[in-house]
């Protein structure tokens, strides 16, 4: 019975992880699994969005010359993942021309 319960929990966790990967990949298609990146036209744009995200309560990392790395924890809830994406979109909208913001 214990093994059956553990397998059920593992299956549920894998299903949630797959759903989280799908949610994040729709927002940031570049990357693998939950490790994603957003590319910007310039390093200055990237820096502005990174700073605005931090001001909004979201910690993100610059990567390369003009990208932001997104790496949420593997056990993040869908609610927290969606909240993080919303914060990132708000940060981008505040810093980028209307046509570039997601």
C-alpha atoms as a printed R data frame, in Angstrom:
    type eleno elety resid chain resno      x      y       z
1   ATOM     1    CA   UNK     A     1  0.000  0.000   0.000
2   ATOM     2    CA   UNK     A     2  2.846  2.391   0.824
3   ATOM     3    CA   UNK     A     3  4.561  1.756  -2.506
4   ATOM     4    CA   UNK     A     4  1.283  2.387  -4.322
5   ATOM     5    CA   UNK     A     5  0.842  5.700  -2.476
6   ATOM     6    CA   UNK     A     6  4.414  6.757  -3.249
7   ATOM     7    CA   UNK     A     7  3.983  5.931  -6.932
8   ATOM     8    CA   UNK     A     8  0.749  7.916  -6.985
9   ATOM     9    CA   UNK     A     9  2.491 10.927  -5.404
10  ATOM    10    CA   UNK     A    10  5.340 10.642  -7.903
11  ATOM    11    CA   UNK     A    11  2.889 10.522 -10.811
12  ATOM    12    CA   UNK     A    12  1.023 13.565  -9.462
13  ATOM    13    CA   UNK     A    13  4.292 15.472  -9.005
14  ATOM    14    CA   UNK     A    14  5.417 14.629 -12.543
15  ATOM    15    CA   UNK     A    15  2.069 15.775 -13.930
16  ATOM    16    CA   UNK     A    16  2.328 19.105 -12.057
17  ATOM    17    CA   UNK     A    17  5.903 19.568 -13.278
18  ATOM    18    CA   UNK     A    18  4.824 18.929 -16.885
19  ATOM    19    CA   UNK     A    19  2.022 21.480 -16.536
20  ATOM    20    CA   UNK     A    20  4.408 24.065 -15.037
21  ATOM    21    CA   UNK     A    21  6.871 23.543 -17.882
22  ATOM    22    CA   UNK     A    22  4.056 24.093 -20.389
23  ATOM    23    CA   UNK     A    23  2.905 27.294 -18.639
24  ATOM    24    CA   UNK     A    24  6.416 28.749 -18.482
25  ATOM    25    CA   UNK     A    25  7.365 27.704 -22.016
26  ATOM    26    CA   UNK     A    26  4.340 29.555 -23.403
27  ATOM    27    CA   UNK     A    27  5.700 32.734 -21.807
28  ATOM    28    CA   UNK     A    28  9.401 32.082 -22.474
29  ATOM    29    CA   UNK     A    29  9.825 29.575 -25.322
30  ATOM    30    CA   UNK     A    30 13.645 29.542 -25.265
31  ATOM    31    CA   UNK     A    31 15.158 27.036 -22.876
32  ATOM    32    CA   UNK     A    32 14.746 23.569 -21.485
33  ATOM    33    CA   UNK     A    33 12.303 22.401 -18.830
34  ATOM    34    CA   UNK     A    34 11.878 25.094 -16.191
35  ATOM    35    CA   UNK     A    35 15.179 26.722 -17.210
36  ATOM    36    CA   UNK     A    36 14.071 29.483 -19.584
37  ATOM    37    CA   UNK     A    37 15.353 32.754 -20.952
38  ATOM    38    CA   UNK     A    38 13.902 35.933 -22.332
39  ATOM    39    CA   UNK     A    39 15.889 37.753 -25.022
40  ATOM    40    CA   UNK     A    40 15.853 41.518 -25.426
41  ATOM    41    CA   UNK     A    41 16.987 43.770 -28.246
42  ATOM    42    CA   UNK     A    42 19.634 45.506 -26.124
43  ATOM    43    CA   UNK     A    43 21.497 45.035 -22.868
44  ATOM    44    CA   UNK     A    44 19.981 48.305 -21.657
45  ATOM    45    CA   UNK     A    45 16.445 46.959 -22.123
46  ATOM    46    CA   UNK     A    46 17.406 43.785 -20.296
47  ATOM    47    CA   UNK     A    47 18.890 45.781 -17.414
48  ATOM    48    CA   UNK     A    48 15.810 48.002 -17.105
49  ATOM    49    CA   UNK     A    49 13.462 44.993 -17.016
50  ATOM    50    CA   UNK     A    50 15.703 43.171 -14.536
51  ATOM    51    CA   UNK     A    51 15.713 46.196 -12.199
52  ATOM    52    CA   UNK     A    52 11.964 46.758 -12.561
53  ATOM    53    CA   UNK     A    53 11.303 43.074 -11.817
54  ATOM    54    CA   UNK     A    54 13.371 43.355  -8.647
55  ATOM    55    CA   UNK     A    55 11.458 46.511  -7.680
56  ATOM    56    CA   UNK     A    56  8.222 44.529  -8.242
57  ATOM    57    CA   UNK     A    57  9.440 41.742  -5.925
58  ATOM    58    CA   UNK     A    58 10.771 39.260  -8.476
59  ATOM    59    CA   UNK     A    59 14.417 38.233  -8.502
60  ATOM    60    CA   UNK     A    60 15.720 37.372 -11.972
61  ATOM    61    CA   UNK     A    61 19.239 37.063 -13.349
62  ATOM    62    CA   UNK     A    62 20.765 38.647 -16.376
63  ATOM    63    CA   UNK     A    63 22.337 36.091 -18.689
64  ATOM    64    CA   UNK     A    64 24.652 36.589 -21.618
65  ATOM    65    CA   UNK     A    65 24.704 39.981 -23.295
66  ATOM    66    CA   UNK     A    66 20.976 40.740 -23.412
67  ATOM    67    CA   UNK     A    67 18.907 37.959 -21.855
68  ATOM    68    CA   UNK     A    68 17.204 37.230 -18.554
69  ATOM    69    CA   UNK     A    69 17.363 33.773 -17.056
70  ATOM    70    CA   UNK     A    70 14.230 32.313 -15.465
71  ATOM    71    CA   UNK     A    71 14.747 29.316 -13.147
72  ATOM    72    CA   UNK     A    72 11.879 28.759 -10.724
73  ATOM    73    CA   UNK     A    73 12.226 25.980  -8.166
74  ATOM    74    CA   UNK     A    74 11.154 22.555  -9.390
75  ATOM    75    CA   UNK     A    75  8.374 22.381  -6.772
76  ATOM    76    CA   UNK     A    76  6.840 25.804  -7.492
77  ATOM    77    CA   UNK     A    77  3.051 25.902  -7.322
78  ATOM    78    CA   UNK     A    78  1.107 26.913 -10.404
79  ATOM    79    CA   UNK     A    79 -0.261 29.878  -8.474
80  ATOM    80    CA   UNK     A    80  3.247 31.164  -7.696
81  ATOM    81    CA   UNK     A    81  4.440 30.453 -11.234
82  ATOM    82    CA   UNK     A    82  1.556 32.426 -12.731
83  ATOM    83    CA   UNK     A    83  2.175 35.256 -10.246
84  ATOM    84    CA   UNK     A    84  5.851 35.384 -11.253
85  ATOM    85    CA   UNK     A    85  4.941 35.498 -14.943
86  ATOM    86    CA   UNK     A    86  2.453 38.309 -14.250
87  ATOM    87    CA   UNK     A    87  5.150 40.275 -12.383
88  ATOM    88    CA   UNK     A    88  7.560 39.749 -15.261
89  ATOM    89    CA   UNK     A    89  4.983 40.888 -17.814
90  ATOM    90    CA   UNK     A    90  4.244 43.984 -15.702
91  ATOM    91    CA   UNK     A    91  7.960 44.757 -15.494
92  ATOM    92    CA   UNK     A    92  8.397 44.352 -19.239
93  ATOM    93    CA   UNK     A    93  5.354 46.504 -20.022
94  ATOM    94    CA   UNK     A    94  6.747 49.299 -17.861
95  ATOM    95    CA   UNK     A    95 10.141 49.270 -19.570
96  ATOM    96    CA   UNK     A    96  9.654 48.293 -23.200
97  ATOM    97    CA   UNK     A    97  7.872 49.770 -26.196
98  ATOM    98    CA   UNK     A    98  4.283 48.520 -26.473
99  ATOM    99    CA   UNK     A    99  5.052 46.196 -29.376
100 ATOM   100    CA   UNK     A   100  7.844 44.361 -27.502
101 ATOM   101    CA   UNK     A   101  6.144 43.740 -24.164
102 ATOM   102    CA   UNK     A   102  4.603 40.296 -23.788
